[in-house]
Every structure is written in structure tokens, then in C-alpha cells.
Amino acid sequence: MPLRIIRRQETGSLTIVGTVAGQRIRRRAQSNSLALAREEAAALEAHILRSEWHGERRGARSFAEAVISYLETAPRAVGDRRRLNRILTALGDQPLSAIDQSALDRVRRSILSPTASPATIRRGVVTPIRAVLLHAQRRGWCEAPSFEIPRESEGRTRYLLPDEAERLLAAAAPHIRVLLTVLLGTGMRMAEALELDWRDVDLVGARAILWPDQTKPRRRRDVILPPRVVACLANLDHRNGSVIRRADDQPYADRRREGGGQIKTAWRATLRRAHLDPALSPHDLRHTWASWHYALHRDLLALKVEGAWSSVTLVERYAHLMPQGHEAGIRRFLGPTSDTAMPRDGTND
């Protein structure tokens, strides 16, 4: 039975009803204009018949459907889910075929500030949309995405010298000092440190485990704990649940929030008291760890593996970052055995 238009007496709205290719249709028309509703019904009928005869047209499925499939296929981080939710809100109900560069630009303008850096644009918009579209493309739902990728300028890589790191810790509040010690001593990312649980920490063996759902590359990472980190954690009163806690001894509720926002106020105050560059960010402590690691071991491959970078190219910038002559200061900061070769067991390969 061809689709037809009926008007509901109680509301006066128009509804498309009928059966096409065995598919029963009953849905409200997008317009209360009879002429426009008839055009909509004809287009819907043609779409159903075409799909029945030739199969589903690539790009016809909605972006929302692709997002749901993407999230259900594998575990996704809380931050990834939050970004996709913001993107869905900005896009509305759009078919996959409509997700092009113009749509991406609209999302960027909607959810990011005009001064957002290229890295923020990639992380907050381009990467999540591209991941969903590649997921949909592998299922034959759409074509492969093609977007302009914002290029980040070759900015300065900030890091701390050992005496500056000592000043930073001395100026920090006790609960922040624990977090900063872990970041400096292990090279963990902020989210990884905040998700660290005591059941995955071995103080005797001086190791900690980061599981795939906790790490950026989605791979298990075994972290070596230098003596200073071991001593710092051994002095904590609690031994259950989250290792890193707020001043009220509670875990950080939003542990996946990016950019160090969990300690934003405390971080700025600590930098001010320590008389350090206010442009420093908590992530610069990972740069510090990496530059120290290379200064002690001169091994880019080991640095790549232990820091969980995807390629040696990404860690080459640390090769000549730290001036010579600070090796003794690094060893004093990390502890007496920090200059020994770190054990390899293949768990990060």
C-alpha cells in the first residue's frame, strides 16, 4: 500500500502511514503543510524501494547510529565518550554522508573557543569524528573520511631541571606533592596517575601496572617506580582504592578530565610559590621525565617503550633537550639506583 498522509484530529499534525516493501511506516511528517508532507512521503517511499532493490546506500545511516556502534564495539575511555556526546549535540541528527569538512568546522566552532590550539582541535573534534567514520567505513556504511588536519607549530618543549623540580615539590601542598612526585618519577600522564589503584602497585618490586583501559595507546604498561616514588607512596596512610587523592582524602571524581584541570588552581599556586615559569603545565612533567630518562640512559628505544609512545620519532625531541652535566642531580632526585638499566620483560611490546 503506497504511503499516504493523514491528519490527526486531536493535534492537527500530519502523519505518514502505509506499507512499502513489507515495511510498515507510521511517523509524523516534518511539516504541517500537506504539499510538503506528500513530497516527504514520496521521497521516503523511493528511499525504501531503492534500499530494497539495490541495498542500503552508503552514507544513509546516521552519525548517531555509527557512534553507538563505535562505543559498543570496544571499551572506550570516559573522556572519549564525553567528547562524542558533545559532538553529537553539536551535529544533531545527520546522515554519515553529511559529515564532511564543513560539518567538522561547524562542530569546532560550536564546542571549542576561537583560540583553540591545533592540538585541541585534533583531540576534541577531528580525531573522535574520524575514528567513528573509519569504524563505519569498515562496516560499509560510508566512504573513508578526508579532513584537513590542523598542523601544530614546532613549539617549545618545556621541562624542569632537577633543582627546579625540587623547588616545585617543596612549594606544593602535601596531597599535590604526591601526584607531582609520581608524574616526575614515572612519566605517567595525568589521567594514568589519577586512575592508579593500590592493587596495581608493588612497592617491594618497585613497579606499577597500567591496564589498557587506563592508557592512551590502549596497551598495558609496566611502570618502573624509582626509589623516591616508592618512598613517597610508602609514607601514605591509605592502602586501598585510588593512590592519588584530594586534600579531603577522596579520589578525584572526574579522573579522565584532560589538561590537568583537576589541579588547575593548586598547580598555579605551586608554580607561583616556586617562582617557576607560569606557562608550565602538569604535562610538562612527562617531558621532564623523558628528558631525564634519555640523559641517564641514552636509549631512545627504551624511552619509547617505557613511556608508551607510538614511535621513536616522537621521542627524538628529548635526545638533546637536557643540557649535559645534570645527570648527578637527576640521580639524587630519583634515588640511588635510578642510573641502573631499567629491566626489560617485553610487556610493553
N, C-alpha and C positions, 0 to 999 in steps of 0.2 A: 504494500500500500504506500503510495507516494506520501511524502511529508506534507502536512497541511498546517495551517495556522488557526488556533482557537483563542478566543479572548475569555479570560477568567472573569466570571461575573462579580466575584467578591472584591477583586482588586483592579480589574480593568486591564491587567497586563496581558501581553501576548505570549503564547506558548507554542513551541514547535512540537508536533506529535506525529507518530506514524511508525512504520516498519520498513527498513531498507536493507536488503541483503541479509534478512534474518535478524537484523539488529533493531531492537525496539528503542525508539527515541521519544523522550519527553523532557524537554528542557525549555527554560524561559528564553525568549528572544532578547537580544541585546538592545533592541529598540522597541518603543511602543508605536512606531509608525508601521502600518500594515504593509506598505510597499517595501520598506527596508527589511521587515521580518520575512517577507516572501523571498527576497534576494538571499537572505541568510540561510533560509531553509533549502533553497536551490543549491547554494554553494556547499552546504553540509551534505546534502544528498549526493552531489557529484564527488565529493571527497570520499564518502563511504564506498561508493561504487568503484572508484578508481583503486582504492586500497584493496577491495575485494578481488578485482581483476588483476591488478599489477603488483600487489603487495604495498606495504607501507612506504610512503615517500620519505626519503632521507631528510631529516630535519623537521619532520612534522611533530615529533614528540616535544613535550615541554621541557624547558630547562629545569623546572622544579622536579619533574619525574627523574631526570638524569641525576640531579643532586641526591634524591632519595636513594637511587640505586647505588651511587658512589659511596654514600655513607653506610649502606647496608653490606657492601661487598667486603669491607675490611675495617678493622678498628681505626678510628680517626681521632686525633687529639681534640681536646675541648676547644682550643684556640682555632683549629680548622673548622670545626662545626660553627663556632661563633662568627667567623668571617663569612662563611657561606650563608648563614642566616641573614647577615646584613646585606649581602649581595642580592639574595632573593627578594628582600624587602625593596631594594632599590630597582630591581629589574621588573618586578611584577610577573604576571603570567605570560611569558614569552616562549614561542617555539624555538627549538635549537637553531633553526635556520636564521633566526633574527639576532643571534648572539655574534655580532661582528665587532669590528673596531669601534664603530660609532656607539654601540651598546656598551662596550667596555669603557669608553670615555665618559658616557653618562653616569655609569656606576662610580667611576673615580670622582667625578665632580660631586656626586651625591653623598658619598661616605667619607671622603678624605678632604683635608684642607687644601686650599690652592697652593700652599707652600710645601706640600708633602714631597719628601725626597724620592728619587728614583727607586731606592731600595724599599721604601714603604709602599710605593705603588705596585712594585712587583710582588711583594709579600702579601699585601692586603687585597689586591684586585686581580692582577694578571695571573699569578701562579694558581690560586684556587679555581678561577674560571677555566683556565687551560686544563687543569687536572680533571675537572668534570667533563669537559668536552672530549678529551682524549679517552676517558672512560666510556663515553657514549659512542665515540667513533669505533672503538674496538668491538662494540656490540652492533655496529651497522646502523646506528640511529642518526648519524650526521657525518659531515665531512671533517677532516682534521682541521683544528683551529690554526689561524695565522694572524698573529697580533704583532704590533710594534712593541718591542721590549725596551723600556726606558733604560738608558745606559747611565751607569753611575760613574762620576768622575773619579779619577785616581786620588782619593782624599788621603789625608794624613792618618796613619795608623798610630793611635795613642797607646802608650804603655807606661808603666811605672818602673823606676829604678828601685833596688832593694831598700834604700833608706827612705824613699818616698812611700813605699808600701808599709814600712814600719810606722811612719807618721800617720798614714791612713788608719791603720788598726788602732793606734793609740788614741786617735780622735773619735773613734766610733763608740756608740753605745754598746753595752755587753752583748745584747742579742744580735745586733747588726755585725759585731766583730766576729761572731761565729760564722755567719754567712760569708763575709768577706774573706775570712781565712780559708774557707773551703773553696771559694772561687779562685783565689790566688794560688792555692796549693794544688789544685786538681785540674783547672781549666774547664770545669763544668760550665755549661750555660745556666743562666738564671733559673729557667724552668726546671732543668735537671736537678739542680741543687735543692729547690723547694719541694720537689717530688721525692727526694731521697728518704727512704724509710729505714728504720733501725734494723729490720730483719734482713736488709741487703748490705749491711755494714759489718765488716770483720776487722775489729781493731787489732786483734792479735796478728792476723795475717796482713794487716795494713792494706786492705782492699775494700772496694765497694762495687756493687753491681748496679748498672743502669739497664733496665729492661727495654725492649724495642718500643713499647708504647710511651716511654719516657724520653726517648732521644729524637733529635731532629732527623737523622738518617734512617730511623726505624730499624736499627740494629742494636743488639746487645753490646754494651761497652763495659769492660772491666777497668775500673779506675784505680790507679796506684795512689795510696794515701801517704804523703811524706810525713816524717816524724812530727812536724809542727801541727799538721791537721789531726793526726792521731791524738796528740796530747790535748788539743783543743776540744775534740769530741769526748775524750775520756773524762774531762772535767765537767761535763754536762750532768745534771741531776737526773734527767729522764732517759729511759732506755727503751721506750716503746713508741710506735707511731712515727710521726714525722720528726726527722732530725732537726731541721731548721724551723724555729718557731718565733712568733712575735714576742713583744715585751710582756704580754699577758700570758705567755706560755701556751698559746693556742696556735695551731697550724695556720698558715696563710690559706684563706678560703679560696681565693682566685689564683691558684698556683700556676696557671698557664698564661697569665697575662704577660704581654711582651714588653720589652723596653725597660725593664727594671722599675716599672710603675709601682710595684708593691712597696718599695722602699724609697720612693721618689723624694719625700721630704727629708727623711733621715740621711739619705745619700748626700743631698745638697748641703745639709748642715755639717756633715762629716768632712766634706771637701773644704768647706769654709774654715772649720776649726783647724784642719791640717794644712791650710794655706797651699792647696793644690789647684791645678787648672780646673775651673768650673765647667769646662767643656767635656771633662772626663765622664764616661758613663760606666755603669756596672759591667757592661760587656767588654770594656777595655781591660778588665781584669783577666779575661780569657786571652786577649792579645798579650798581656803581660806574662801569663803562664807560658804561652807558646814561645815568646822571645827568650824567656829564661831557659826553657827546655832545650832550645837549639844552642844557646850559649854554653850549656853544660855538656850536651851530647853530640852536637854537630851531625845530627842524623835526621834528615827531612822525612824519610820513610817512616821512622819510628814516631816522629811528631804527627804525621798524617794519621797513623793508626791509633795512637793513644789519644789524640784529640778528636777522632771521628770526623775528619774532613774527607771529602769525596775524592780528592786528587792531590798529588804532590804540588801541582801548580798553585793551588790555593794557599799552601803553607810556605811557598818560596819567599814571600814578602818578609817572613820572620828571620830569614837567613842572615841578613846584615842589619837588623833593626837595633839590636842591643850593642852598645859600644863595648869594646874589649876592656877587660880589667875589672868587671863586676862579678866574675864567677865566684870569688870567695864570699862576697856579700849575699849572693843568691843561696849559696850553701848554708850560710849562717841563718838566713831567713827560713829556709825549708827544713833544715835539720841536718845532723851529722852524716846521714847516709844518702843524702839527696844527690850526690855526684856519682853514685854507682849506677851501672847499667840497669835499666828497668827490665824486669823479667818479661819474657815473651811466651805466650801459650797458645797463640793462634785464635783466641776467642773473638778478636775484632776483625778477622779477615773475612 
